[in-house]
Amino acid sequence: MSPERVLFCHGFAIATGLLTFFGSLIIQGLAVGDMAGALRREVFDIAPYWFFGLPVCYVAAGLLGYLGQVRSWRWSLEMIGTHCVATLLFTGSGLNLLPIALVFSLVLAVPGILTGWVGAWVYRFRTAMQRGSR
């Protein structure tokens, strides 16, 4: 895998994490009619994160697993890690529950890790089939 592709995959994972973080907050703000209040909430406490943010991250992890097959587990960790860092920076959360938050984040990353592995497997299977047909 080329260094340019690795850099692209890292950037795509972080951008997806930021977009789903702020997208979930904006959807919540539009739904309740209080944009300022929604932007101060933790993303883990709102429904759009669970119905929009995480599924988009899991699909993106599968796509990134296909594009960046080497260590494909890291794409989900980067996206969920971006959510955690953004929560700390933008919502004013404290560090008092950080150990629990890290365990919770790892649990949230597991489906994305699995979809990343599936994406990498599909890429390897597809290239093996193309080599075999030649």
PyRosetta script that sets phi, psi and omega in degrees:
from pyrosetta import init, pose_from_sequence

init()
pose = pose_from_sequence("MSPERVLFCHGFAIATGLLTFFGSLIIQGLAVGDMAGALRREVFDIAPYWFFGLPVCYVAAGLLGYLGQVRSWRWSLEMIGTHCVATLLFTGSGLNLLPIALVFSLVLAVPGILTGWVGAWVYRFRTAMQRGSR")
pose.set_psi(1, 132.0)
pose.set_omega(1, -175.3)
pose.set_phi(2, -74.7)
pose.set_psi(2, 153.8)
pose.set_omega(2, 178.6)
pose.set_phi(3, -61.6)
pose.set_psi(3, -31.5)
pose.set_omega(3, 178.6)
pose.set_phi(4, -65.8)
pose.set_psi(4, -39.5)
pose.set_omega(4, 179.6)
pose.set_phi(5, -68.6)
pose.set_psi(5, -39.2)
pose.set_omega(5, 177.9)
pose.set_phi(6, -62.5)
pose.set_psi(6, -44.8)
pose.set_omega(6, 178.8)
pose.set_phi(7, -62.7)
pose.set_psi(7, -41.2)
pose.set_omega(7, 176.8)
pose.set_phi(8, -61.3)
pose.set_psi(8, -43.8)
pose.set_omega(8, -179.0)
pose.set_phi(9, -65.1)
pose.set_psi(9, -40.7)
pose.set_omega(9, 176.7)
pose.set_phi(10, -62.4)
pose.set_psi(10, -46.1)
pose.set_omega(10, 178.9)
pose.set_phi(11, -62.9)
pose.set_psi(11, -40.8)
pose.set_omega(11, 179.0)
pose.set_phi(12, -64.9)
pose.set_psi(12, -39.7)
pose.set_omega(12, 179.6)
pose.set_phi(13, -65.7)
pose.set_psi(13, -44.5)
pose.set_omega(13, -179.8)
pose.set_phi(14, -68.2)
pose.set_psi(14, -41.7)
pose.set_omega(14, 178.2)
pose.set_phi(15, -63.6)
pose.set_psi(15, -40.1)
pose.set_omega(15, 177.4)
pose.set_phi(16, -63.7)
pose.set_psi(16, -41.0)
pose.set_omega(16, 177.2)
pose.set_phi(17, -61.0)
pose.set_psi(17, -44.7)
pose.set_omega(17, 179.1)
pose.set_phi(18, -67.9)
pose.set_psi(18, -42.5)
pose.set_omega(18, -178.9)
pose.set_phi(19, -65.8)
pose.set_psi(19, -40.3)
pose.set_omega(19, 178.6)
pose.set_phi(20, -72.2)
pose.set_psi(20, -32.1)
pose.set_omega(20, 176.4)
pose.set_phi(21, -62.9)
pose.set_psi(21, -56.9)
pose.set_omega(21, -178.0)
pose.set_phi(22, -71.9)
pose.set_psi(22, -32.2)
pose.set_omega(22, 176.7)
pose.set_phi(23, -62.2)
pose.set_psi(23, -42.0)
pose.set_omega(23, 177.9)
pose.set_phi(24, -63.7)
pose.set_psi(24, -42.0)
pose.set_omega(24, 178.9)
pose.set_phi(25, -66.0)
pose.set_psi(25, -39.3)
pose.set_omega(25, 179.7)
pose.set_phi(26, -68.5)
pose.set_psi(26, -41.7)
pose.set_omega(26, 176.8)
pose.set_phi(27, -59.9)
pose.set_psi(27, -43.1)
pose.set_omega(27, 177.9)
pose.set_phi(28, -63.0)
pose.set_psi(28, -42.4)
pose.set_omega(28, 179.0)
pose.set_phi(29, -63.4)
pose.set_psi(29, -40.1)
pose.set_omega(29, 177.6)
pose.set_phi(30, -68.5)
pose.set_psi(30, -34.9)
pose.set_omega(30, -178.1)
pose.set_phi(31, -70.0)
pose.set_psi(31, -39.6)
pose.set_omega(31, -177.5)
pose.set_phi(32, -95.7)
pose.set_psi(32, -10.7)
pose.set_omega(32, 178.6)
pose.set_phi(33, 79.6)
pose.set_psi(33, 16.3)
pose.set_omega(33, 179.9)
pose.set_phi(34, -133.2)
pose.set_psi(34, 85.1)
pose.set_omega(34, -175.8)
pose.set_phi(35, -66.1)
pose.set_psi(35, -42.5)
pose.set_omega(35, -178.7)
pose.set_phi(36, -64.8)
pose.set_psi(36, -40.4)
pose.set_omega(36, 178.3)
pose.set_phi(37, -67.4)
pose.set_psi(37, -37.3)
pose.set_omega(37, -179.6)
pose.set_phi(38, -69.1)
pose.set_psi(38, -35.4)
pose.set_omega(38, -178.9)
pose.set_phi(39, -72.6)
pose.set_psi(39, -14.1)
pose.set_omega(39, 176.5)
pose.set_phi(40, -91.9)
pose.set_psi(40, -8.8)
pose.set_omega(40, -177.1)
pose.set_phi(41, -83.4)
pose.set_psi(41, 156.7)
pose.set_omega(41, 173.0)
pose.set_phi(42, -76.4)
pose.set_psi(42, 139.0)
pose.set_omega(42, -173.6)
pose.set_phi(43, -66.5)
pose.set_psi(43, -25.5)
pose.set_omega(43, -178.7)
pose.set_phi(44, -72.9)
pose.set_psi(44, -11.9)
pose.set_omega(44, -177.5)
pose.set_phi(45, -96.0)
pose.set_psi(45, 0.7)
pose.set_omega(45, -175.0)
pose.set_phi(46, -117.0)
pose.set_psi(46, 149.6)
pose.set_omega(46, -176.8)
pose.set_phi(47, -67.2)
pose.set_psi(47, -39.0)
pose.set_omega(47, -179.0)
pose.set_phi(48, -59.9)
pose.set_psi(48, -25.6)
pose.set_omega(48, 177.2)
pose.set_phi(49, -64.7)
pose.set_psi(49, -41.9)
pose.set_omega(49, -177.0)
pose.set_phi(50, -77.0)
pose.set_psi(50, -30.4)
pose.set_omega(50, -177.1)
pose.set_phi(51, -98.8)
pose.set_psi(51, -18.0)
pose.set_omega(51, -179.3)
pose.set_phi(52, -120.9)
pose.set_psi(52, -55.5)
pose.set_omega(52, -171.6)
pose.set_phi(53, -63.2)
pose.set_psi(53, -54.4)
pose.set_omega(53, -177.9)
pose.set_phi(54, -66.4)
pose.set_psi(54, -44.8)
pose.set_omega(54, 177.4)
pose.set_phi(55, -59.7)
pose.set_psi(55, -37.6)
pose.set_omega(55, 177.3)
pose.set_phi(56, -64.4)
pose.set_psi(56, -40.6)
pose.set_omega(56, 178.2)
pose.set_phi(57, -63.9)
pose.set_psi(57, -39.0)
pose.set_omega(57, -179.1)
pose.set_phi(58, -68.6)
pose.set_psi(58, -39.2)
pose.set_omega(58, 176.7)
pose.set_phi(59, -67.0)
pose.set_psi(59, -42.1)
pose.set_omega(59, 178.1)
pose.set_phi(60, -63.6)
pose.set_psi(60, -35.5)
pose.set_omega(60, 177.2)
pose.set_phi(61, -64.6)
pose.set_psi(61, -38.3)
pose.set_omega(61, 175.6)
pose.set_phi(62, -64.9)
pose.set_psi(62, -42.3)
pose.set_omega(62, 177.4)
pose.set_phi(63, -64.0)
pose.set_psi(63, -43.3)
pose.set_omega(63, 178.6)
pose.set_phi(64, -68.1)
pose.set_psi(64, -31.9)
pose.set_omega(64, 173.8)
pose.set_phi(65, -63.4)
pose.set_psi(65, -34.5)
pose.set_omega(65, 176.9)
pose.set_phi(66, -71.6)
pose.set_psi(66, -41.9)
pose.set_omega(66, -178.3)
pose.set_phi(67, -76.6)
pose.set_psi(67, -39.2)
pose.set_omega(67, -179.1)
pose.set_phi(68, -123.0)
pose.set_psi(68, 89.4)
pose.set_omega(68, -170.3)
pose.set_phi(69, -75.1)
pose.set_psi(69, -27.7)
pose.set_omega(69, -176.3)
pose.set_phi(70, -74.4)
pose.set_psi(70, 125.1)
pose.set_omega(70, -178.7)
pose.set_phi(71, 51.7)
pose.set_psi(71, 53.9)
pose.set_omega(71, -175.4)
pose.set_phi(72, -68.8)
pose.set_psi(72, -11.9)
pose.set_omega(72, 177.8)
pose.set_phi(73, -67.1)
pose.set_psi(73, -23.6)
pose.set_omega(73, -173.0)
pose.set_phi(74, -73.3)
pose.set_psi(74, -21.0)
pose.set_omega(74, -175.5)
pose.set_phi(75, -67.1)
pose.set_psi(75, -42.8)
pose.set_omega(75, 178.0)
pose.set_phi(76, -65.7)
pose.set_psi(76, -40.9)
pose.set_omega(76, 178.6)
pose.set_phi(77, -62.4)
pose.set_psi(77, -36.4)
pose.set_omega(77, 178.1)
pose.set_phi(78, -66.8)
pose.set_psi(78, -42.1)
pose.set_omega(78, -179.3)
pose.set_phi(79, -67.1)
pose.set_psi(79, -46.6)
pose.set_omega(79, 179.7)
pose.set_phi(80, -68.4)
pose.set_psi(80, -36.5)
pose.set_omega(80, 174.9)
pose.set_phi(81, -62.3)
pose.set_psi(81, -37.4)
pose.set_omega(81, 175.8)
pose.set_phi(82, -63.2)
pose.set_psi(82, -39.3)
pose.set_omega(82, 176.7)
pose.set_phi(83, -61.2)
pose.set_psi(83, -42.4)
pose.set_omega(83, -178.8)
pose.set_phi(84, -66.7)
pose.set_psi(84, -45.3)
pose.set_omega(84, 179.8)
pose.set_phi(85, -64.9)
pose.set_psi(85, -42.3)
pose.set_omega(85, 178.7)
pose.set_phi(86, -64.4)
pose.set_psi(86, -36.7)
pose.set_omega(86, 177.1)
pose.set_phi(87, -63.4)
pose.set_psi(87, -43.0)
pose.set_omega(87, 178.6)
pose.set_phi(88, -65.0)
pose.set_psi(88, -41.2)
pose.set_omega(88, -175.5)
pose.set_phi(89, -78.0)
pose.set_psi(89, -41.4)
pose.set_omega(89, -169.2)
pose.set_phi(90, -99.1)
pose.set_psi(90, -20.7)
pose.set_omega(90, -178.0)
pose.set_phi(91, -106.4)
pose.set_psi(91, -3.6)
pose.set_omega(91, 177.1)
pose.set_phi(92, 74.5)
pose.set_psi(92, 25.4)
pose.set_omega(92, 178.2)
pose.set_phi(93, -69.7)
pose.set_psi(93, 148.4)
pose.set_omega(93, 178.1)
pose.set_phi(94, -87.2)
pose.set_psi(94, 178.2)
pose.set_omega(94, -179.5)
pose.set_phi(95, -99.8)
pose.set_psi(95, 8.2)
pose.set_omega(95, -174.9)
pose.set_phi(96, -68.1)
pose.set_psi(96, -25.7)
pose.set_omega(96, 178.8)
pose.set_phi(97, -108.7)
pose.set_psi(97, 22.4)
pose.set_omega(97, -175.5)
pose.set_phi(98, -59.6)
pose.set_psi(98, -43.8)
pose.set_omega(98, 179.3)
pose.set_phi(99, -60.6)
pose.set_psi(99, -41.0)
pose.set_omega(99, 178.1)
pose.set_phi(100, -67.8)
pose.set_psi(100, -38.8)
pose.set_omega(100, 179.3)
pose.set_phi(101, -64.4)
pose.set_psi(101, -36.4)
pose.set_omega(101, 178.7)
pose.set_phi(102, -66.4)
pose.set_psi(102, -42.4)
pose.set_omega(102, 177.7)
pose.set_phi(103, -64.9)
pose.set_psi(103, -43.1)
pose.set_omega(103, 178.4)
pose.set_phi(104, -61.1)
pose.set_psi(104, -40.9)
pose.set_omega(104, 179.3)
pose.set_phi(105, -65.9)
pose.set_psi(105, -38.9)
pose.set_omega(105, 176.8)
pose.set_phi(106, -63.4)
pose.set_psi(106, -39.0)
pose.set_omega(106, 177.6)
pose.set_phi(107, -65.0)
pose.set_psi(107, -40.7)
pose.set_omega(107, 178.3)
pose.set_phi(108, -66.8)
pose.set_psi(108, -27.2)
pose.set_omega(108, -177.5)
pose.set_phi(109, -80.0)
pose.set_psi(109, -18.0)
pose.set_omega(109, -175.0)
pose.set_phi(110, -58.2)
pose.set_psi(110, -47.6)
pose.set_omega(110, 177.7)
pose.set_phi(111, -61.2)
pose.set_psi(111, -35.1)
pose.set_omega(111, 176.9)
pose.set_phi(112, -68.4)
pose.set_psi(112, -36.5)
pose.set_omega(112, 175.5)
pose.set_phi(113, -62.1)
pose.set_psi(113, -42.9)
pose.set_omega(113, 178.9)
pose.set_phi(114, -64.0)
pose.set_psi(114, -42.9)
pose.set_omega(114, 178.7)
pose.set_phi(115, -68.4)
pose.set_psi(115, -32.2)
pose.set_omega(115, 174.2)
pose.set_phi(116, -63.5)
pose.set_psi(116, -42.2)
pose.set_omega(116, 176.9)
pose.set_phi(117, -64.3)
pose.set_psi(117, -39.3)
pose.set_omega(117, 178.4)
pose.set_phi(118, -65.0)
pose.set_psi(118, -42.6)
pose.set_omega(118, 177.5)
pose.set_phi(119, -60.8)
pose.set_psi(119, -42.1)
pose.set_omega(119, 178.1)
pose.set_phi(120, -66.5)
pose.set_psi(120, -38.7)
pose.set_omega(120, 178.6)
pose.set_phi(121, -64.3)
pose.set_psi(121, -42.5)
pose.set_omega(121, 179.1)
pose.set_phi(122, -61.2)
pose.set_psi(122, -41.5)
pose.set_omega(122, 178.7)
pose.set_phi(123, -62.6)
pose.set_psi(123, -46.9)
pose.set_omega(123, -179.0)
pose.set_phi(124, -64.8)
pose.set_psi(124, -40.7)
pose.set_omega(124, 178.5)
pose.set_phi(125, -64.3)
pose.set_psi(125, -43.1)
pose.set_omega(125, -178.0)
pose.set_phi(126, -65.8)
pose.set_psi(126, -44.0)
pose.set_omega(126, 178.8)
pose.set_phi(127, -68.0)
pose.set_psi(127, -34.2)
pose.set_omega(127, 176.8)
pose.set_phi(128, -65.1)
pose.set_psi(128, -40.1)
pose.set_omega(128, 179.2)
pose.set_phi(129, -68.1)
pose.set_psi(129, -37.2)
pose.set_omega(129, 178.2)
pose.set_phi(130, -67.8)
pose.set_psi(130, -38.0)
pose.set_omega(130, 177.6)
pose.set_phi(131, -68.3)
pose.set_psi(131, -36.2)
pose.set_omega(131, -179.4)
pose.set_phi(132, -70.9)
pose.set_psi(132, -25.7)
pose.set_omega(132, -177.9)
pose.set_phi(133, -85.3)
pose.set_psi(133, -5.6)
pose.set_omega(133, -179.0)
pose.set_phi(134, -83.7)
pose.dump_pdb("model.pdb")
